[in-house]
Amino acid sequence: MSENIPKTELFYKKSKPIDQLHIEDAIYLMIEEQKKASLEVKKASKFIELAINQIYENLSLYPKGRLIYSGAGTSARIGVQDGVELLPTFNWPQERLDYIIAGGKSALLSSVENAEDDVPQAINAVHSKSINSHDVIIGLAASGNTPFTCKVLEESYKKGALTIAISNNPNGNLLKFARCKIILDTQEELISGSTRLKAGTAQKICLNIISSMVMVKMGRVKNGMMNYLLPTNKKLRDRKLRITSQI
């Protein structure tokens, strides 16, 4: 087998194929494999800390600097899931948040053919969004080699942006264009190549930590509470009152 194939694409050989296991055993194995995702995040904690500090410094230094998530397929959806929560949770300004998604917004709900290979679209997106040194670009790719995401990070790097690469492949090309490199070496999946499993879980945990701690450093958490919470419904209005009274 070629050494160029990312570990995330390899066949899982530590047990019988999942479809040949009793469902109880399959569930247990899936839980155990998901635990490994968090352990890989833990191994990368020093690099995650470095990214948090650099993102904080960049966004503090440049009041119009944006936090931009980029990816394709599952990685894009995980990035969007993390980003969209920053407004209601921390009242992070909409104008300081953006996404560069392979295939555009429609790719969030359905598969867009060949989108992850569309390098020209990646180049156009970076130019059309006027990416510059004030911005932070977080690129996510389980394989570490997604052409679209690699090109977004490469073009953003050339423009002086703070580029953060999150790759589940230690040898991913994505890492070449990053000022901060985070490797989440989750390796092969129980369902071969289905990176919505361990790889996706590790990416989600990693982004949760990064964005939450950046917001903490930005002063948007007080005494462990969301003091910048945007109350958009009754439950959140009640929560806002409780937070205000306790602070």
N, C-alpha and C positions, 0 to 999 in steps of 0.2 A: 504493500500500500504506500502511496506517495506520502513523503514527509510534509508536503505542502498542504495536505488536507487538515483544516483546523480540528482540534480535539473535540470541539462541539459537534462535529459531523461524524465522529467515529461510532462504531457499533458498540453497544453496552454488553460487556462480557462477564460481568461479575455475578450474574444469575442467569437463569433461563430467560428467554424473551418474555416480556411482560404479559403478552397475550397468551402465554402458556402457563402462567401462574394462577393459583387459586386467588380469587378476588381479595380475600383477607391478606394473603401474603403480598399481593401487588400493592395494596393500600399501605401496608407497613413499609415496604421498600420505597415507595414514593415519598413517604414522610421522612424516612431516613436520608434520602437523597436531597430533599429540600433543606434539611438541617445543614447539609454540607454547603449549601449556598451561603448561609449566614457565616459559616466558618471562613469561607473564601473572602468575604467582606472584612471579617476581623483581621485576616492576614494582611489586607491592604490598608489597614487603619492609618498608618503613618502617611501614606500617599493621599488618602482621603483628607486627613488633617491639613496637609500642605495645600490641597485644592481649596478647601474651605477658607483658609487664611488668604490665599491669593484672590479668590473671588470676592471676599469681603473687602480687601484693600482696593481692588479695581472698582467695585460698585460704589464704594465710599468716596474714592478720589474723583470719580466722574459721575456727577448727579444725573446725567442723561444716559449713562451706560446701561446696556440691556443684558438680560440673562436670556440666552437663546439655546433651545434644545434642538438637536438634529439627529435624525435617524431614519431607518426604513423598516417597514413591517412592524414586528413586535416591539423592537427597540424604540421606534417612533412613538408608538402608542403608550409605552411606559414613560417616555419623556413628557408627553402631553399630559398624562395622568398626574405626574408630579407638578408640572408647571401650572395647570389650571387651578390647583388648590391654593396657590400662593396669594391670590386675590382675596378669597373669602377668609382664609385662615390668618393671614398677616397683613391684609390690605396693601399688598405689593402693587405698585402702579401698573396698570395695563400697558401703558406706553413703554414700560421698561421690561417687558416680557414678550418673547416671540418664539417662533418655531420655523425650522426649515425641514420639511417632511418630503421624503421621496414619494412622488405621485400627488402631492398636495393634500388638502383636507379630506378629499374623497377617499384617500388611502387609509384613513382612520377607521372607516366602516367596512371597507371591502378591499380586496387585493387589486392592485393596479399593475398590470403586466409590464415587466421589464423596468419598473420604476427605480429599483435599487441599482440598476446599471446605467441610469440616465445621467451621465457625467455633465453634459451640456446644461441640463436643468439645474444641477448643483451650482455650476459656475454662475448662471443667470440669477439664481436666488441670492447668492452672496452679493452680487453687484446691485441687484434691485433693492435689497434691504440696506444698502450702504453700510455694510459691516466695517467697523473701524477699531482703532486701538482702545476705545472706551468700552467695547462690548466683551462679553464672556460667552464663548460658544462651547456647549457640552455636546460632544459627539458620542453616540452609543452604537456599538456593533458587537453582536455576540461572536461572529466570526473574526471580527477585527479587520475584515477586508472588504466590506461593502463599498463598492466603487463610489456611489453617491455620497455617502457620509465621509469617506476618505477625502473626496474632492472638496466638500464643504469645509472640512477642517484645514486642508492644505491652502485653499484660497483665503480663508479667514486668518490663518497664520501669516500669510504674506502681507495682509493688511494690518498686522500688528495686534490683532485681537488676542485676548487671553484664551487659549484653546485647551480644553480639558478632554482627554480621550478616556473612555471607559470601554475596555475590550475584554471579552472572555477568552481571548486567544493571546497568550504571552508573546506571540510572534506576529501579531496583527499589524498590517500596514498603517492602520489608524494612528498607532503610537508614534509614528515618524513625524506627525504634524502637530504634536501636543506639547504645550509648555508644562502641563501636568499630566502624568500618565498613571492611570489606575487599571490594574490587571485583576480580573476576577476569574481565576482559572477553574471554572466549574467542570470542565472536561466533558466527557460523553454524557448524553441524555438517555434515560430509560427508554424513551421512544426516539430512536436515532434521528438526530438533526432537529428535533422539536425544541427549539431554544426558548419557547414560551414557558418551559419548565424551570430547571435549575438556573439557567443563564438569566432568564427573565426575572426570577425571584431575586437573584443577587443584584441585578441592575436596579430593581425597585428599592431594595433596602439601601443600597448605596446612594441613590438619589434622595431618598427620604432623609438620610443623615446629612447629606451635603446641604440641601435647601433649608432644612430645619435649623441647622447650626449657623448657616449664613444669616438667617433671619434673627436668630438669637443674638448674634454679634451685632446686627444692625439695630438692636434695641426693641425688636418687635415681640419680645416675650418678657414678661415681668413676673417674678416669683413663680415661675413655671406655668404662667397663664397667658392666653392669647390677648394681650392688652390692645392689640391693633385689630382685633376681630371685626369683620364687616358683617353686621347683623342683617341678613336678608330674609329672615323668616321669624316666626314667633319663638321657636326653640332657641335660635341664635340671639334674638333680642333679650330673652330671659337670661341666657348665658352671659351676655354682655353686661347686664345689670349686676349679676352675681360677681363677675370679675371686677367691675368698677367699684363695687362696695367693699370687696376684699382688699383691693389695692389701696 
